[in-house]
Amino acid sequence: MSTDRRSFLKISGLAGLGFLSGCKQKSGAQQKKYALPEIKKQAAEKHQSVFNMSGYGAPKMEEVRIGFVGVGNRGSAAVERMSRIEGVAIQGICDVRPEIAEKAKKRITSEGHEAKLYSDGEEAWKNLCDREDVDLIYIATHWAKHAEMAVYAMEHGKHVAVEVPAATTVEDCWRLVTTSEETKKHCVILENCCYDFFELLTLNLARQGFFGDIVHCEGAYLHPIMDSFFEEDKRYDFWRLKENALHNGNLYPTHGLGPVAQILKINRGNRMEYLSSMSSKDFSLKPKAEEVAKEDARFKKYLGQSFRGNINVTNIMLENGSTVMLQHDVSSPRPYSRLHIVSGTKAYAQKYPLPAKIAIGEEDFLKEEAMKQLEEENTPAIIKKIGELARQVGGHGGMDFMMDWRLIDCLRNGLPVDMDVYDAAAWSVITPLSEWSVANKAQPIEVPDFTMGRWKENKEHDINLEHGGSTRVHQA
Ligand SMILES: NC(=O)c1ccc[n+]([C@@H]2O[C@H](COP(=O)([O-])OP(=O)(O)OC[C@H]3O[C@@H](n4cnc5c(N)ncnc54)[C@H](O)[C@@H]3O)[C@@H](O)[C@H]2O)c1
């Protein structure tokens, strides 16, 4: 069966069930961009840069006035973390579920936040974005709304911080880039794993040449969360189940890719050229759907549907000749892992299974004492400054807080952000590209250069707080 025919059948079948866009059915024009041949076409399109957002520091602001959109599991935790940071004013909280918005407001831990609630329908978030007294829109809804909300917010003069992935189509990745350039508003991808302690240590080591030339890196999202897809109280409107029924590829690439992309200087001296992707058959989701449908009629519509294969493996070729391997599996029972492997001509690092390990040359992994010394000598300044406090505040062991603190500190000091719109687009675009490759027997597909050639001159971001670092944290 041809790709066109297969994608047509998939789209028309799923559209009939109201699956498209995660929660609401899409218009004909919107559906078109989900068709597999469109992915290939959009990946090959060339765009013209109007302004380079890499290295750009927007005018500094003493206070960062935030509006939150989508405050379920992730967004409500962000409300709490942000309320711990000096110079933050939480102006508004939006969620289609009023009780969820109320609950999130209660998580604010400091004084002086007006936090008006917005829950009057699917489009109430626009009223929050329209406000003059908001500087940053923090988006943590389901994936299908990220790009639309981010673009609207930037067009209405707001910086944006958006949960992962920032967009789910090639076209939307480009929309983020062009809007950010045209408006000069930051579009930050909230890839918290870039702020995990071992990931930052390996980034610092890589920058000092510890690994020699980096030959290959690996990253992954291996996390058995399938059962939660069928649990009503876990996420809004079963959005993650719907995504897993709609797309077959690496649906969640950025936790694995973000940290290794920084190590490999992607968008800042290097770029991804092409990828090839393969998925196993689905061995788990279909039987699970059949099992739950026996007890719960709401899942009957999934009977006869195909689901994403258990494991996806995506290989990426970089401009400098290094390679990256990414994996995604959320339905096989196996221990949690993001791999985080860095293999160089001089040294090797591997985070999982924990504890994280480093080896120099062909010798065995460093013993505890040597690891401790390496860490002490090479921990980047951002961890020295905020790491201990971040561990106390928590959020995936502290990385979430470090990410939020750094974002606010950059905005308050007028500094370039660590993870800019080009990172948001390049890391997120792996999903549709892998989907196309999987559907075409792992044929290679070009990765768009969202920097439009500027990767050659763009500078790496600052992990040593050469500037900024002035934002304090409210004590509990
Ligand atoms: N970085 C991480 O470690 C991490 C962890 C978990 C989730 N996430 C990401 O966070 C995002 C949210 O995930 P979650 O688990 O919190 O999901 P969730 O379903 O708990 O939260 C999404 C919220 O968005 C709200 N919403 C839906 N449509 C809306 C609209 N039109 N206007 C306003 N609000 C709307 C829902 O009511 C819900 O409360 C996803 O992008 C996910 O990938 C990231």
The ligand as a MOL file (V3000), in Angstrom:
LIG
                    3D

  0  0  0     0  0            999 V3000
M  V30 BEGIN CTAB
M  V30 COUNTS 44 48 0 0 0
M  V30 BEGIN ATOM
M  V30 1 N 9.1160 17.8970 31.4630 0
M  V30 2 C 8.5890 16.9010 32.1610 0
M  V30 3 O 9.2320 16.2250 32.9470 0
M  V30 4 C 7.1400 16.6120 31.9840 0
M  V30 5 C 6.4620 15.7400 32.8440 0
M  V30 6 C 5.0940 15.5520 32.6630 0
M  V30 7 C 4.4350 16.1930 31.6270 0
M  V30 8 N 5.1240 17.0230 30.8050 0 CHG=1
M  V30 9 C 4.4390 17.7500 29.7370 0
M  V30 10 O 3.5410 18.6730 30.3310 0
M  V30 11 C 2.3770 18.8070 29.5260 0
M  V30 12 C 1.1340 18.5310 30.3490 0
M  V30 13 O 1.1810 17.2110 30.8430 0
M  V30 14 P 0.3330 16.8010 32.1300 0
M  V30 15 O 0.7750 15.4520 32.5140 0
M  V30 16 O 0.4200 17.9020 33.1300 0 CHG=-1
M  V30 17 O -1.1300 16.7300 31.5180 0
M  V30 18 P -2.5150 17.1290 32.2190 0
M  V30 19 O -3.5700 16.5400 31.3870 0
M  V30 20 O -2.4530 16.7760 33.6760 0
M  V30 21 O -2.5220 18.7170 32.1240 0
M  V30 22 C -2.9220 19.4320 30.9860 0
M  V30 23 C -3.8870 20.5030 31.4440 0
M  V30 24 O -4.2520 21.3210 30.3330 0
M  V30 25 C -5.6050 21.6930 30.5160 0
M  V30 26 N -6.1790 22.1420 29.2320 0
M  V30 27 C -6.5620 21.3950 28.1750 0
M  V30 28 N -7.0300 22.1830 27.1840 0
M  V30 29 C -6.9280 23.4530 27.6260 0
M  V30 30 C -7.2590 24.7210 27.0610 0
M  V30 31 N -7.7990 24.8440 25.8510 0
M  V30 32 N -7.0530 25.8320 27.8200 0
M  V30 33 C -6.5210 25.7330 29.0670 0
M  V30 34 N -6.2010 24.5600 29.6430 0
M  V30 35 C -6.3890 23.4310 28.9340 0
M  V30 36 C -6.2770 20.4580 31.0810 0
M  V30 37 O -7.4770 20.7140 31.7440 0
M  V30 38 C -5.1710 19.9300 32.0150 0
M  V30 39 O -5.3610 20.3740 33.3460 0
M  V30 40 C 2.5870 17.8770 28.3570 0
M  V30 41 O 3.1190 18.6020 27.2950 0
M  V30 42 C 3.6010 16.8710 28.8520 0
M  V30 43 O 4.3710 16.3150 27.8250 0
M  V30 44 C 6.4520 17.2480 30.9770 0
M  V30 END ATOM
M  V30 BEGIN BOND
M  V30 1 1 1 2
M  V30 2 2 2 3
M  V30 3 1 2 4
M  V30 4 1 4 5
M  V30 5 2 4 44
M  V30 6 2 5 6
M  V30 7 1 6 7
M  V30 8 2 7 8
M  V30 9 1 8 9
M  V30 10 1 8 44
M  V30 11 1 9 10
M  V30 12 1 9 42
M  V30 13 1 10 11
M  V30 14 1 11 12
M  V30 15 1 11 40
M  V30 16 1 12 13
M  V30 17 1 13 14
M  V30 18 2 14 15
M  V30 19 1 14 16
M  V30 20 1 14 17
M  V30 21 1 17 18
M  V30 22 2 18 19
M  V30 23 1 18 20
M  V30 24 1 18 21
M  V30 25 1 21 22
M  V30 26 1 22 23
M  V30 27 1 23 24
M  V30 28 1 23 38
M  V30 29 1 24 25
M  V30 30 1 25 26
M  V30 31 1 25 36
M  V30 32 1 26 27
M  V30 33 1 26 35
M  V30 34 2 27 28
M  V30 35 1 28 29
M  V30 36 1 29 30
M  V30 37 2 29 35
M  V30 38 1 30 31
M  V30 39 2 30 32
M  V30 40 1 32 33
M  V30 41 2 33 34
M  V30 42 1 34 35
M  V30 43 1 36 37
M  V30 44 1 36 38
M  V30 45 1 38 39
M  V30 46 1 40 41
M  V30 47 1 40 42
M  V30 48 1 42 43
M  V30 END BOND
M  V30 END CTAB
M  END
